[in-house]
């Protein structure tokens, strides 16, 4: 009996290894291998024409942190990521709370909320390029008709407005991510908790602060961790709407700076060093999010 049990367990363990091996191979090929190549390139001078590498140590890292172009792109990335995260969380949570109410047309509204998230980035960029056009754009037309502006604004041609415009588009596209996860959490909250607060004489504010908010904080933190990483590395929306960086490079973030260093300046090593810097910083941010999630779980427990 004991030998047959050991054979069965051994068979299950072998099957588990066989099922996990493809995942390990995919992660190794698409994540570990590219990171290792980037790390090797970051300490080398890479000739893109011959493919030869010359070891230069930390020179690429020193060059990157002293480059005004990179520093400006880094600051824009910070503004880009923080503004996106704040607005996406606020919009996503508010829409989720609205959809959680028992209103007429709720099912249709829930389906429509998913549309921005499902639209491909290039399609969204093309649509908003027409909408924010200086001459024929519907945004300027509506704002002028409402008396909000006297003349058309250069949403994508003005260095002072282009980042605001791109943030608006990105918030429109990715806020549904928070709407989906927060709405799912709100619908899983037992109604007994709301009834208990109501019996104690609590208002809507008390139901929100004592039941809803503590329940959605772990979900928001988990979603924010992923969205922070994805937003910091977001390339398509900024690149497509700005045409590669916007007027005078006013919309160049770190991903666009990496592209410029690699393919325009032919500094592949410096581009890799900047990518390594960004990866390490985002890893630290992810650790911070995980720490906050653990604290939130302990407080709820």
DRENDO-1510 file (C-alpha; in Angstrom, 1 decimal, always signed):
<recs>
REC; n; res; u; v; w
REC; 1; UNK; +0.0; +0.0; +0.0 .
REC; 2; UNK; +2.8; +2.4; +1.0 .
REC; 3; UNK; +4.8; +1.6; -2.2 .
REC; 4; UNK; +1.7; +2.2; -4.4 .
REC; 5; UNK; +1.0; +5.5; -2.7 .
REC; 6; UNK; +4.6; +6.6; -3.2 .
REC; 7; UNK; +4.4; +5.7; -6.9 .
REC; 8; UNK; +1.2; +7.7; -7.3 .
REC; 9; UNK; +2.7; +10.7; -5.5 .
REC; 10; UNK; +5.8; +10.4; -7.7 .
REC; 11; UNK; +3.7; +10.3; -10.8 .
REC; 12; UNK; +1.7; +13.4; -9.8 .
REC; 13; UNK; +5.0; +15.2; -9.0 .
REC; 14; UNK; +6.4; +14.2; -12.4 .
REC; 15; UNK; +3.2; +15.4; -14.1 .
REC; 16; UNK; +3.4; +18.7; -12.2 .
REC; 17; UNK; +7.0; +19.2; -13.4 .
REC; 18; UNK; +6.0; +18.5; -17.0 .
REC; 19; UNK; +3.2; +21.1; -16.8 .
REC; 20; UNK; +5.4; +23.7; -15.3 .
REC; 21; UNK; +8.3; +23.3; -17.7 .
REC; 22; UNK; +6.7; +25.1; -20.6 .
REC; 23; UNK; +5.9; +28.1; -18.4 .
REC; 24; UNK; +9.5; +28.2; -17.2 .
REC; 25; UNK; +10.8; +28.0; -20.8 .
REC; 26; UNK; +8.5; +30.9; -21.9 .
REC; 27; UNK; +9.5; +33.0; -18.9 .
REC; 28; UNK; +13.1; +32.3; -19.5 .
REC; 29; UNK; +12.9; +33.1; -23.3 .
REC; 30; UNK; +10.8; +36.2; -23.1 .
REC; 31; UNK; +11.9; +37.7; -19.7 .
REC; 32; UNK; +15.2; +36.3; -18.3 .
REC; 33; UNK; +17.1; +36.0; -21.5 .
REC; 34; UNK; +16.3; +39.6; -22.7 .
REC; 35; UNK; +17.1; +41.0; -19.3 .
REC; 36; UNK; +20.5; +39.2; -19.3 .
REC; 37; UNK; +21.3; +40.6; -22.8 .
REC; 38; UNK; +20.3; +44.1; -21.7 .
REC; 39; UNK; +22.5; +43.7; -18.6 .
REC; 40; UNK; +25.4; +42.6; -20.7 .
REC; 41; UNK; +24.8; +45.5; -23.2 .
REC; 42; UNK; +24.6; +48.0; -20.4 .
REC; 43; UNK; +28.3; +47.4; -19.5 .
REC; 44; UNK; +29.4; +47.4; -23.1 .
REC; 45; UNK; +29.8; +49.6; -26.1 .
REC; 46; UNK; +27.7; +47.9; -28.8 .
REC; 47; UNK; +28.4; +48.5; -32.5 .
REC; 48; UNK; +25.0; +48.1; -34.1 .
REC; 49; UNK; +26.6; +47.5; -37.6 .
REC; 50; UNK; +29.1; +44.8; -36.7 .
REC; 51; UNK; +27.5; +43.5; -33.5 .
REC; 52; UNK; +30.8; +43.7; -31.6 .
REC; 53; UNK; +30.8; +44.6; -27.9 .
REC; 54; UNK; +33.5; +46.4; -26.0 .
REC; 55; UNK; +33.4; +46.2; -22.2 .
REC; 56; UNK; +33.2; +49.7; -20.7 .
REC; 57; UNK; +32.1; +48.9; -17.1 .
REC; 58; UNK; +29.9; +51.5; -15.5 .
REC; 59; UNK; +30.6; +54.2; -18.1 .
REC; 60; UNK; +27.1; +53.8; -19.7 .
REC; 61; UNK; +25.4; +54.2; -16.3 .
REC; 62; UNK; +27.4; +57.3; -15.5 .
REC; 63; UNK; +26.7; +58.8; -18.9 .
REC; 64; UNK; +23.0; +58.2; -18.5 .
REC; 65; UNK; +22.6; +59.8; -15.1 .
REC; 66; UNK; +24.5; +62.9; -16.2 .
REC; 67; UNK; +22.6; +63.3; -19.5 .
REC; 68; UNK; +20.2; +66.3; -19.4 .
REC; 69; UNK; +18.1; +64.6; -22.0 .
REC; 70; UNK; +17.6; +61.5; -19.9 .
REC; 71; UNK; +17.0; +63.5; -16.7 .
REC; 72; UNK; +14.3; +65.5; -18.4 .
REC; 73; UNK; +12.7; +62.3; -19.7 .
REC; 74; UNK; +12.9; +60.8; -16.2 .
REC; 75; UNK; +11.1; +63.7; -14.7 .
REC; 76; UNK; +8.4; +63.5; -17.4 .
REC; 77; UNK; +8.0; +59.8; -16.7 .
REC; 78; UNK; +7.5; +60.5; -13.0 .
REC; 79; UNK; +4.8; +63.2; -13.8 .
REC; 80; UNK; +3.3; +60.9; -16.4 .
REC; 81; UNK; +3.1; +57.8; -14.1 .
REC; 82; UNK; +1.9; +59.7; -11.0 .
REC; 83; UNK; -0.8; +61.7; -12.8 .
REC; 84; UNK; -2.0; +58.6; -14.6 .
REC; 85; UNK; -2.2; +56.5; -11.5 .
REC; 86; UNK; -4.0; +59.1; -9.4 .
REC; 87; UNK; -6.6; +59.9; -12.1 .
REC; 88; UNK; -7.1; +56.2; -13.1 .
REC; 89; UNK; -7.7; +55.2; -9.5 .
REC; 90; UNK; -10.1; +58.1; -8.9 .
REC; 91; UNK; -12.1; +57.6; -12.1 .
REC; 92; UNK; -12.1; +53.8; -11.9 .
REC; 93; UNK; -13.3; +53.7; -8.3 .
REC; 94; UNK; -16.0; +56.3; -8.9 .
REC; 95; UNK; -17.3; +54.5; -12.0 .
REC; 96; UNK; -17.2; +51.2; -10.1 .
REC; 97; UNK; -19.2; +52.6; -7.2 .
REC; 98; UNK; -21.7; +54.1; -9.7 .
REC; 99; UNK; -22.1; +50.8; -11.5 .
REC; 100; UNK; -22.6; +49.0; -8.2 .
REC; 101; UNK; -25.8; +50.9; -7.6 .
REC; 102; UNK; -29.0; +49.4; -8.7 .
REC; 103; UNK; -29.8; +51.7; -11.6 .
REC; 104; UNK; -31.7; +51.2; -14.8 .
REC; 105; UNK; -29.5; +50.1; -17.7 .
REC; 106; UNK; -26.8; +48.8; -15.4 .
REC; 107; UNK; -25.9; +45.8; -17.6 .
REC; 108; UNK; -25.5; +48.0; -20.7 .
REC; 109; UNK; -23.3; +50.5; -18.8 .
REC; 110; UNK; -21.1; +47.7; -17.6 .
REC; 111; UNK; -20.5; +46.5; -21.1 .
REC; 112; UNK; -19.8; +50.0; -22.4 .
REC; 113; UNK; -17.2; +50.6; -19.7 .
REC; 114; UNK; -15.1; +47.9; -21.1 .
REC; 115; UNK; -14.9; +49.4; -24.6 .
REC; 116; UNK; -12.0; +51.8; -24.0 .
REC; 117; UNK; -9.9; +49.0; -22.5 .
REC; 118; UNK; -10.6; +46.7; -25.5 .
REC; 119; UNK; -9.8; +49.3; -28.2 .
REC; 120; UNK; -6.3; +48.8; -29.6 .
REC; 121; UNK; -3.8; +51.5; -28.7 .
REC; 122; UNK; -3.2; +52.5; -32.3 .
REC; 123; UNK; -6.9; +52.8; -33.0 .
REC; 124; UNK; -7.4; +55.0; -29.9 .
REC; 125; UNK; -4.4; +57.2; -30.9 .
REC; 126; UNK; -5.8; +57.7; -34.4 .
REC; 127; UNK; -9.3; +58.6; -33.1 .
REC; 128; UNK; -7.9; +61.1; -30.6 .
REC; 129; UNK; -5.5; +62.6; -33.1 .
REC; 130; UNK; -8.6; +63.6; -35.1 .
REC; 131; UNK; -10.5; +64.7; -32.0 .
REC; 132; UNK; -7.7; +67.0; -30.8 .
REC; 133; UNK; -6.7; +68.3; -34.2 .
REC; 134; UNK; -6.0; +72.1; -34.1 .
REC; 135; UNK; -8.3; +73.0; -37.0 .
REC; 136; UNK; -10.9; +70.2; -37.5 .
REC; 137; UNK; -10.9; +68.6; -34.0 .
REC; 138; UNK; -14.3; +68.2; -32.3 .
REC; 139; UNK; -12.7; +69.0; -28.9 .
REC; 140; UNK; -11.8; +72.6; -29.9 .
REC; 141; UNK; -15.2; +73.0; -31.7 .
REC; 142; UNK; -17.2; +72.0; -28.6 .
REC; 143; UNK; -15.1; +74.1; -26.2 .
REC; 144; UNK; -15.4; +77.1; -28.5 .
REC; 145; UNK; -19.2; +76.5; -28.9 .
REC; 146; UNK; -19.5; +76.4; -25.1 .
REC; 147; UNK; -17.5; +79.6; -24.7 .
REC; 148; UNK; -14.7; +77.9; -22.8 .
REC; 149; UNK; -11.9; +79.0; -25.2 .
REC; 150; UNK; -11.7; +81.9; -27.7 .
REC; 151; UNK; -9.5; +80.2; -30.3 .
REC; 152; UNK; -8.4; +76.6; -31.1 .
REC; 153; UNK; -5.8; +75.1; -28.8 .
REC; 154; UNK; -2.9; +73.1; -30.1 .
REC; 155; UNK; -3.5; +70.0; -27.9 .
REC; 156; UNK; -0.8; +68.0; -29.7 .
REC; 157; UNK; +1.4; +70.8; -31.0 .
REC; 158; UNK; +1.7; +72.9; -27.9 .
REC; 159; UNK; +4.6; +71.8; -25.6 .
REC; 160; UNK; +2.6; +73.0; -22.6 .
REC; 161; UNK; -0.5; +71.0; -23.5 .
REC; 162; UNK; +0.7; +67.8; -25.1 .
REC; 163; UNK; +1.5; +65.9; -21.9 .
REC; 164; UNK; -1.9; +66.8; -20.5 .
REC; 165; UNK; -3.6; +65.6; -23.6 .
REC; 166; UNK; -1.7; +62.2; -23.6 .
REC; 167; UNK; -2.6; +61.7; -20.0 .
REC; 168; UNK; -6.3; +62.3; -20.7 .
REC; 169; UNK; -6.2; +59.8; -23.5 .
REC; 170; UNK; -4.4; +57.2; -21.3 .
REC; 171; UNK; -6.8; +57.7; -18.4 .
REC; 172; UNK; -9.7; +57.2; -20.8 .
REC; 173; UNK; -8.3; +54.0; -22.1 .
REC; 174; UNK; -7.0; +52.3; -18.8 .
REC; 175; UNK; -9.4; +53.5; -16.1 .
REC; 176; UNK; -11.7; +50.6; -16.9 .
REC; 177; UNK; -9.0; +48.3; -15.5 .
REC; 178; UNK; -9.7; +49.7; -12.0 .
REC; 179; UNK; -13.4; +49.8; -12.6 .
REC; 180; UNK; -13.5; +46.1; -13.4 .
REC; 181; UNK; -11.5; +44.9; -10.4 .
REC; 182; UNK; -13.1; +47.3; -7.9 .
REC; 183; UNK; -16.6; +46.5; -9.1 .
REC; 184; UNK; -15.8; +42.8; -8.7 .
REC; 185; UNK; -14.7; +43.4; -5.1 .
REC; 186; UNK; -17.7; +45.6; -4.3 .
REC; 187; UNK; -20.1; +42.9; -5.5 .
REC; 188; UNK; -18.5; +40.3; -3.3 .
REC; 189; UNK; -19.0; +42.3; +0.0 .
REC; 190; UNK; -21.7; +40.6; +2.1 .
REC; 191; UNK; -24.9; +42.7; +2.5 .
REC; 192; UNK; -24.9; +41.8; +6.2 .
REC; 193; UNK; -22.1; +44.3; +6.7 .
REC; 194; UNK; -24.1; +47.2; +5.2 .
REC; 195; UNK; -27.1; +46.2; +7.2 .
REC; 196; UNK; -25.1; +46.1; +10.4 .
REC; 197; UNK; -23.9; +49.7; +9.8 .
REC; 198; UNK; -27.4; +50.8; +9.0 .
REC; 199; UNK; -28.8; +49.3; +12.2 .
REC; 200; UNK; -26.2; +51.1; +14.2 .
REC; 201; UNK; -27.4; +54.4; +12.7 .
REC; 202; UNK; -24.6; +54.8; +10.2 .
REC; 203; UNK; -25.1; +56.9; +7.1 .
REC; 204; UNK; -23.8; +56.3; +3.5 .
REC; 205; UNK; -20.6; +57.9; +4.6 .
REC; 206; UNK; -20.1; +55.4; +7.4 .
REC; 207; UNK; -20.9; +52.5; +5.1 .
REC; 208; UNK; -18.3; +53.7; +2.7 .
REC; 209; UNK; -15.5; +54.3; +5.3 .
REC; 210; UNK; -16.1; +51.2; +7.4 .
REC; 211; UNK; -17.1; +48.6; +4.8 .
REC; 212; UNK; -16.4; +49.6; +1.2 .
REC; 213; UNK; -13.1; +51.5; +1.6 .
REC; 214; UNK; -11.3; +48.8; +3.7 .
REC; 215; UNK; -12.6; +46.2; +1.3 .
REC; 216; UNK; -11.3; +47.8; -1.9 .
REC; 217; UNK; -8.0; +49.1; -0.7 .
REC; 218; UNK; -6.1; +45.8; -1.1 .
REC; 219; UNK; -7.6; +45.4; -4.6 .
REC; 220; UNK; -6.7; +49.0; -5.5 .
REC; 221; UNK; -3.1; +48.5; -4.2 .
REC; 222; UNK; -2.7; +45.3; -6.3 .
REC; 223; UNK; -4.1; +46.9; -9.4 .
REC; 224; UNK; -1.9; +50.0; -8.8 .
REC; 225; UNK; +1.2; +47.9; -8.6 .
REC; 226; UNK; +0.6; +46.4; -12.1 .
REC; 227; UNK; -0.7; +49.6; -13.6 .
REC; 228; UNK; +2.3; +51.6; -12.3 .
REC; 229; UNK; +4.7; +49.2; -14.0 .
REC; 230; UNK; +2.7; +49.1; -17.2 .
REC; 231; UNK; +2.2; +52.9; -17.3 .
REC; 232; UNK; +5.9; +53.7; -16.6 .
REC; 233; UNK; +6.8; +51.4; -19.5 .
REC; 234; UNK; +3.9; +52.6; -21.7 .
REC; 235; UNK; +5.2; +53.3; -25.2 .
REC; 236; UNK; +2.4; +53.1; -27.7 .
REC; 237; UNK; +0.1; +55.9; -26.6 .
REC; 238; UNK; +2.8; +58.5; -26.0 .
REC; 239; UNK; +4.7; +57.6; -29.1 .
REC; 240; UNK; +1.7; +57.5; -31.4 .
REC; 241; UNK; +0.1; +60.7; -30.2 .
REC; 242; UNK; +3.3; +62.8; -29.9 .
REC; 243; UNK; +4.7; +61.5; -33.2 .
REC; 244; UNK; +7.8; +60.3; -31.5 .
REC; 245; UNK; +8.3; +62.8; -28.8 .
REC; 246; UNK; +6.2; +65.9; -29.5 .
REC; 247; UNK; +7.4; +69.5; -30.2 .
REC; 248; UNK; +10.9; +70.1; -28.9 .
REC; 249; UNK; +10.8; +66.6; -27.2 .
REC; 250; UNK; +8.2; +67.8; -24.7 .
REC; 251; UNK; +6.5; +64.4; -24.5 .
REC; 252; UNK; +9.6; +62.2; -24.3 .
REC; 253; UNK; +9.4; +59.8; -21.4 .
REC; 254; UNK; +11.9; +57.1; -20.4 .
REC; 255; UNK; +10.6; +54.4; -22.9 .
REC; 256; UNK; +10.9; +57.0; -25.7 .
REC; 257; UNK; +14.3; +58.1; -24.5 .
REC; 258; UNK; +15.5; +54.5; -24.6 .
REC; 259; UNK; +14.3; +54.2; -28.2 .
REC; 260; UNK; +16.0; +57.5; -29.1 .
REC; 261; UNK; +19.3; +56.5; -27.5 .
REC; 262; UNK; +19.3; +53.1; -29.2 .
REC; 263; UNK; +18.2; +53.9; -32.7 .
REC; 264; UNK; +18.7; +57.6; -33.2 .
REC; 265; UNK; +22.0; +58.2; -31.2 .
REC; 266; UNK; +23.3; +54.6; -31.8 .
REC; 267; UNK; +24.1; +54.4; -28.1 .
REC; 268; UNK; +22.7; +50.9; -27.5 .
REC; 269; UNK; +24.7; +50.4; -24.3 .
REC; 270; UNK; +23.4; +53.6; -22.8 .
REC; 271; UNK; +19.8; +52.7; -23.8 .
REC; 272; UNK; +20.3; +49.3; -22.0 .
REC; 273; UNK; +21.7; +51.1; -18.9 .
REC; 274; UNK; +18.6; +53.3; -18.8 .
REC; 275; UNK; +16.4; +50.3; -19.1 .
REC; 276; UNK; +18.2; +48.6; -16.2 .
REC; 277; UNK; +17.8; +51.7; -14.1 .
REC; 278; UNK; +14.1; +51.8; -14.9 .
REC; 279; UNK; +13.7; +48.1; -14.1 .
REC; 280; UNK; +15.4; +48.5; -10.7 .
REC; 281; UNK; +13.4; +51.5; -9.8 .
REC; 282; UNK; +10.1; +49.8; -10.7 .
REC; 283; UNK; +11.2; +46.7; -8.7 .
REC; 284; UNK; +11.6; +48.9; -5.6 .
REC; 285; UNK; +8.2; +50.4; -6.3 .
REC; 286; UNK; +6.7; +46.9; -6.6 .
REC; 287; UNK; +8.3; +46.0; -3.2 .
REC; 288; UNK; +6.7; +49.0; -1.6 .
REC; 289; UNK; +3.3; +48.1; -3.0 .
REC; 290; UNK; +3.6; +44.6; -1.7 .
REC; 291; UNK; +4.6; +45.9; +1.7 .
REC; 292; UNK; +1.5; +48.2; +1.7 .
REC; 293; UNK; -0.7; +45.2; +0.6 .
REC; 294; UNK; +0.6; +43.1; +3.5 .
REC; 295; UNK; -0.1; +46.0; +6.0 .
REC; 296; UNK; -3.6; +46.3; +4.6 .
REC; 297; UNK; -4.2; +42.6; +4.9 .
REC; 298; UNK; -3.0; +42.6; +8.5 .
REC; 299; UNK; -5.2; +45.6; +9.4 .
REC; 300; UNK; -8.2; +43.8; +7.9 .
REC; 301; UNK; -7.4; +40.6; +9.7 .
</recs>
